[in-house]
Amino acid sequence: GTVLGLLGLLCIPEQSSFMADGGSPVRAKLVLVTLRNQVIFPLFRSAFEVNKRSFEQAQKLIDQKKADGLGAIALRPAAQGREAVPFQVGTQCSVVHVEQKQDKDVDNEVSQMLMDRQSVLVSVEGGARFKVLHSELLGHVELAEVEFLEDKDDEKDLKVRALVQSVQEKMAELVSKNSPENPIFRTRRQQLQFPITATLLTSFVGAALMPLTIEERQQILETVGLKQRLELVLDFLQRESQAMRVSTQISESIQRSRDQEMKMMALQRQAQEIQRELQRLQQKKDKHSDDEGHSSEEEDELTHLGEKLSKANLPEDAKRIAKKELKRLKSLQAHHPEYTSTHSYLELLASLPWNTSTKESFDLQGARRLLDEDHRGLEKVKIRILEFLAVQKLRGNMKGPILCLHGPPGIGKTSLGRSIARAIGRKFHRIALGGVRDEAELRGHRRTYIGSIPGVIIQAFQTLGVNNPVILLDEVDKTSQNSMFNPQATLLEILDPEQNTTFKDHYLNTPFDLSNAIFICTANDTSTIDRPLLDRMEVIDLSGYTVEEKVAISRSHLLPKQRKLHALEKEESDVPILDLTNDALEALVTRWTAESGVRSLERHLAQICRWAALRLQGVDVPTGLGREAAREAALASSGPDSEGRIEVTAEHLPQI
């Protein structure tokens, strides 16, 4: 017969036929159909596919009275690669309709060969729930002995009716919020009709509530007791309602933030347009009006900046650039990215000393005296500075010399630059060039780059506020050079008297006159300096100090400096706590220092001061050589005396 002929055989008996006298549950034999990702609920219609051969074998078993009907049971979700195991509770099914699925292009002969691969679509209505006791495999089907489960709660019970009403209200709330983008139920609002029984209501929720997992649907099916099942269904509905409420709140919050951002953007654009229109109207009315009633803090700042630029005595080229940039700045909003950079640039133009100079001292005798006070010897440099002052006094506008002090370390080249500035009455600034490898550090970065700043030369003039300082370029021979960077090439323009009158910094982008400044370079080795750069400098070779000069420097400079650092001077007395005789200083120079400068000599003087500080505290550090007694006897004459003073002679130095 046809598949449709099986319908009458697969109809389940009435539930009462499976119940014994007294309402006790009975057992029956059912052909099991295992379903993946699907649970069949009582009193609820569903459809599933089943193998055609298995369906025919089930027909025979029911026809032969070996099975009482058909039962559907879901498979437990299993990890990939593992066999799925069915649950223990399922639903007896009553077949409503069977539809054979067959390819129209396949003839009957081929269809018989592919019988194992053919399937039928079975529409069923769920009946009683059952629990599997044991099962056996008969051919292609599984025959199981089951025990039917019965709800003992009465649907007319007051608590059951209250639960039913709560479930219906929660369902109506969820269905009203149902949307195609985020569906909750497999139904529409206008199609929702509440089931007439509580059992059918729980089945409807278990089958139609889409967010439920297979385990949760099975939990509804397995729950015995109508009250407990209604409470479980209500809990699931409340969970989904709360999840939907949180999702709605999140969506509304995101939408409000997006709307606020769009509103702010629109308002900002309108504000910019209004500001530009107001500026155009103001320029037409009166470009130079200063109405206090309508001026803002920003306008006051720009007005102040314009006054500073007008008082800076800018050259024509710089004045033209400043006027253009100031006009552009007035058209920008304060929060515009280019507002800050343009404002900083104009501040630099206004603060540079274009025509501001330090009044020089032309007292040649006073300059000679100041140089002698700070430095012993170094006659070549002193004479050269005095020559410059003499010519400057006669001429009045001579360009500053470019000197290069060449000599070994420690002879006072760096400190000599400060003394020169002090002698001629100019401001002093030191620029360390050791390790500089990028010419942008000297010439500045172009304003097109983010975070661009002027070079150290322009920064020095801005800091000092005068255009005729003494600038010391320290360690000019130690600049780094390679195939990509050569900062000494930049120094050619800075130190060339014929070019530095129009020095153009990349950031400033307008000529600045450096010719009024005195540039003093220091170097230990002139062989590492480029020959073109060396030709532009007046090199003054400084040899080392003589013994007499070192002793004099120690007496007048180094020893007072170290005594002050180590608190070995009394404020109420001119007599120091520690003193060294001339013989001790000469012995310290000849026997313990062998250098051209005085740095090692200063370190030995600091060591003697530390020893004196320990001796004043009555602490004697042992040498560990077993000669402490002889050492103490040799140092006994050094003090401290009754006034707490220590005097070191040449005989004490070996023990110190």
HURA-V240643 format. One record per backbone hydrogen bond with DSSP energy under -1.0 kcal/mol. CO is the residue of the C=O (numbers start at 1). NH is the residue of the N-H. Records with the same first field share a line. If there is no record, write none. Layout:
CO=NH, NH
This chain:
3=6
4=7
6=10
14=17
15=18
16=19
20=23
24=20
26=148
28=146
29=68
30=144
31=71
33=73
35=75
41=44
44=126
46=124
48=122
50=120
51=55
52=56
53=57
54=58
55=59
56=60
57=61
58=62
59=63
60=64
61=66, 67
62=65
69=31
70=93
71=33
72=91
73=35
74=87
79=82
85=76
88=132
90=130
91=72
92=127
94=125
97=123
99=121
103=106
107=111
108=112
109=113
110=114
112=115
114=117
115=118
118=52
119=101
120=50
121=99
122=48
123=96, 97
124=46
125=94
126=43
128=92
129=149
130=90
131=147
134=145
136=143
138=141
141=138
142=32
143=136
144=30
145=133, 134
146=28
147=131
154=157
157=161
158=162
159=163
160=164
161=165
162=166
163=167
164=168
165=169
166=170
167=171
168=172
169=173
170=174
171=175
172=176
175=178
184=210
185=187
189=192
197=201
198=202
199=203
200=204
201=205
202=206
203=207
204=208
205=209
209=212
213=217
214=218
215=219
216=220
217=221
218=222
219=223
225=229
226=230
227=231
228=232
229=233
230=234
231=235
232=236
233=237
234=238
235=239
236=240
237=241
238=242
239=243
240=244
241=245
242=246
243=247
244=248
245=249
246=250
247=251
248=252
249=253
250=254
251=255
252=256
253=257
254=258
255=259
256=260
257=261
258=262
259=263
260=264
261=265
262=266
263=267
264=268
265=269
266=270
267=271
268=272
269=273
270=274
271=275
272=276
273=277
274=278
275=279
276=280
277=281
278=282
279=283
280=284
281=285
282=286
286=289
291=294
296=300
297=301
298=302
299=303
300=304
301=305
302=306
303=307
304=308
305=309
306=310
307=311
315=319
316=320
317=321
318=322
319=323
320=324
321=325
322=326
323=327
324=328
325=329
326=330
329=332
333=336
336=339
338=342
339=343
340=344
341=345
342=346
343=347
344=348
345=349
346=350
347=351
348=352
352=354
356=467
362=364
363=367
364=368
365=369
366=370
367=371
368=372
369=373
370=374
371=375
378=382
379=383
380=384
381=385
382=386
383=387
384=388
385=389
386=390
387=391
388=392
389=393
390=394
391=395
392=396
401=519
402=538
403=521
404=540
405=523
406=542
410=598
412=416
413=417
414=418
415=419
416=420
417=421
418=422
419=423
420=424
421=426
424=361
427=470
429=472
431=474
433=436
436=480
438=441
439=443
440=444
441=456
443=506
446=449
449=452
453=445
455=459
456=460
457=461
458=462
459=463
460=464
461=465
469=518
470=429
471=520
472=431, 474
473=522
474=433
475=478
478=435
485=482
486=489
487=491
490=494
491=495
496=499, 500
499=502
500=514
503=512
505=509
512=503
514=517
515=400
518=471
519=403
520=473
521=405
522=476
523=407
526=529
530=534
531=535
534=537
538=404
540=406
546=550
547=551
548=552
549=553
550=554
551=555
552=556
553=557, 558
554=559
557=561
558=562
559=563
560=564
561=565
562=566
563=568
568=577
577=646
579=648
581=585
582=586
583=587
584=588
585=589
586=590
587=591
596=545
598=602
599=603
600=604
601=605
602=606
603=607
604=608
605=609
606=610
607=611
608=612
609=613
610=614
611=615
612=616
613=617
614=619
615=618
627=631
628=632
629=633
630=634
631=635
635=638
638=647
641=644
645=641
646=579
648=581
652=656
